[in-house]
Amino acid sequence: MSTNGRIFVVGAGPSGLAAAWRLKQRGYDPVVLEERDRVGGQLLTVKQDGFLMEAGTTILPEAYASVMALVHEAGLTDQLLQADSTLGFMRDGEMHLLRANRLALDAVRTKLLSPRAKLKAGRLALDAFKLRKVLSYEDLSVASAYDMETPEAYATRRGLDGELYDYLIDPVVRGGAGVPGSMISAVEFFFLWQKVLGSKLYAFKEGYSQFPEALAAGLDDVRLGVEVKEIIDTADGVQVSYTDASGDHTETGAGCVVSSMGNRVPDLVPGLAPERAQFLRELNYTSCISINLALSRRPAAKSSFVVVPRPVSEGLFALILEHNKVAGRCPDDKGLCTLFTTNEWAVENIENDDETVLANIIGDAEKAIPNLHEDIEFMRVNRWYPVLVYSHPGLYRKLGRFHSTRDRSSRIHLAGSYNSSGNVNTATVAGERAARELHEALTRASSAPRPAAVPA
């Protein structure tokens, strides 16, 4: 039973569930309100005919320290399987293999880049080293001094354009953000290079959905199919209005964590300061289409992750061969492949039917896996929007101002992956921070001296 009061948490993705988990540990009674009919947000595992398909996020790097800590606390340690980390980089019809957890070493040895390009890469390594201490999962605005240009502009300025940009820098950006390196902040590239790549990779035995489902199972009150309408900070706590299958409701609690997509928050929290509301409303999010392909036989490709550079395909940025990544993803004599498309391609195709979506991208996929279409038993097309914040140069400088103006004494605190480069760990860290800062605000409020009674 709660010792500190009821706290509402809006959203049951990794951010909201992490916030609720930490609040429960501090003695609160979290009530999670989720609009979907399931928990997990962009974490979704689908099982069909012996195939275990990840419809959304598919990898868990060891570097995701906050996620890994919750995995252990939720009792999922024995459900983690070390994944094969072999990356296949395409160039001129050849596949060049590099290991994610040995990326720097393999980059020196690979024939993906010419000796001249490898020498230039020393500048990239030096710049990455300089930035290492300001690349934060919790708040990437601490790197705002470097948030002045795109990865493409950075590469041109540092003499890293040409093959080094086309076959290494830009593919990393596309693989992590789903957009080309001409569109987002250079800070994003350095974050992906240092905070996502370069570590061991893991997968869950029964799929990524195990993680949010285990967190939800450890909470006492998780409500699905709930559309939150408004959250108001009152003199005594918070008032939350929502709609569910039984109608409209209003409830009160001690506080609230809002982990919705950033551009939805101002409508939910009308009491936000105007400049903070404007920052959130102006956040743009990317789209993505992922396509799970159940295959009648396994392709010859040896890598688990195929990185597709822009010279090979404008629309396809990665393929994941799930049967190579970890055992148990499909029957032993079959294969499972997932295609991931860029934001621009997804926007153009998101309204198309499944057959048209596949037809429009399969040709590019077959540059990596010839005759792939001949082995497809069935497919699942997953349309995602919103996905990640579109981090145009300057976003993280604005984020710094947004954070500096937050009211630490408020009973309403915000979470969500827009605080840093979007991924599961970023979302988790944001939820944990919101829970911590809400607890601090409530603790200060409860310990403040009460006004003296006025004599009658």
Stockholm file with secondary structure:
# STOCKHOLM 1.0

chainA/1-456         MSTNGRIFVVGAGPSGLAAAWRLKQRGYDPVVLEERDRVGGQLLTVKQDGFLMEAGTTILPEAYASVMALVHEAGLTDQLLQADSTLGFMRDGEMHLLRANRLALDAVRTKLLSPRAKLKAGRLALDAFKLRKVLSYEDLSVASAYDMETPEAYATRRGLDGELYDYLIDPVVRGGAGVPGSMISAVEFFFLWQKVLGSKLYAFKEGYSQFPEALAAGLDDVRLGVEVKEIIDTADGVQVSYTDASGDHTETGAGCVVSSMGNRVPDLVPGLAPERAQFLRELNYTSCISINLALSRRPAAKSSFVVVPRPVSEGLFALILEHNKVAGRCPDDKGLCTLFTTNEWAVENIENDDETVLANIIGDAEKAIPNLHEDIEFMRVNRWYPVLVYSHPGLYRKLGRFHSTRDRSSRIHLAGSYNSSGNVNTATVAGERAARELHEALTRASSAPRPAAVPA
#=GR chainA/1-456 SS CCSSCEEEEECCSHHHHHHHHHHHHTTCEEEEEESSSSSCTTCCEEEETTEEEESSCCCEETTCHHHHHHHHHTTCGGGEEEECCEEEEEETTEEEEEEGGGHHHHHHHCSSSCHHHHHHHHHHHHHHHHHGGGCCSSCGGGGGGGTTSCHHHHHHHTTCCTHHIIIIIHHHHHHHHSSCTTTSCHHHHHHIIIIISSSCEEEETTCTTHHHHHHHHTSSCEEESCEEEEEEECSSSEEEEEEETTEEEEEEESEEEECSCGGGHHHHCTTSCHHHHHHHHTCCBCCEEEEEEEESSCCSCCCSEEECCTTTCSSEEEEEEHHHHSTTSSCTTCEEEEEEECHHHHHHHTTSCHHHHHHHHHHHHTTTSTTGGGGEEEEEEEEECSCSBCCCTTHHHHHHHHHHTCCTTCSEEECSGGGSSCSHHHHHHHHHHHHHHHHHHHHHHHHSCCCCCCCC
#=GC SS_cons         CCSSCEEEEECCSHHHHHHHHHHHHTTCEEEEEESSSSSCTTCCEEEETTEEEESSCCCEETTCHHHHHHHHHTTCGGGEEEECCEEEEEETTEEEEEEGGGHHHHHHHCSSSCHHHHHHHHHHHHHHHHHGGGCCSSCGGGGGGGTTSCHHHHHHHTTCCTHHIIIIIHHHHHHHHSSCTTTSCHHHHHHIIIIISSSCEEEETTCTTHHHHHHHHTSSCEEESCEEEEEEECSSSEEEEEEETTEEEEEEESEEEECSCGGGHHHHCTTSCHHHHHHHHTCCBCCEEEEEEEESSCCSCCCSEEECCTTTCSSEEEEEEHHHHSTTSSCTTCEEEEEEECHHHHHHHTTSCHHHHHHHHHHHHTTTSTTGGGGEEEEEEEEECSCSBCCCTTHHHHHHHHHHTCCTTCSEEECSGGGSSCSHHHHHHHHHHHHHHHHHHHHHHHHSCCCCCCCC
//
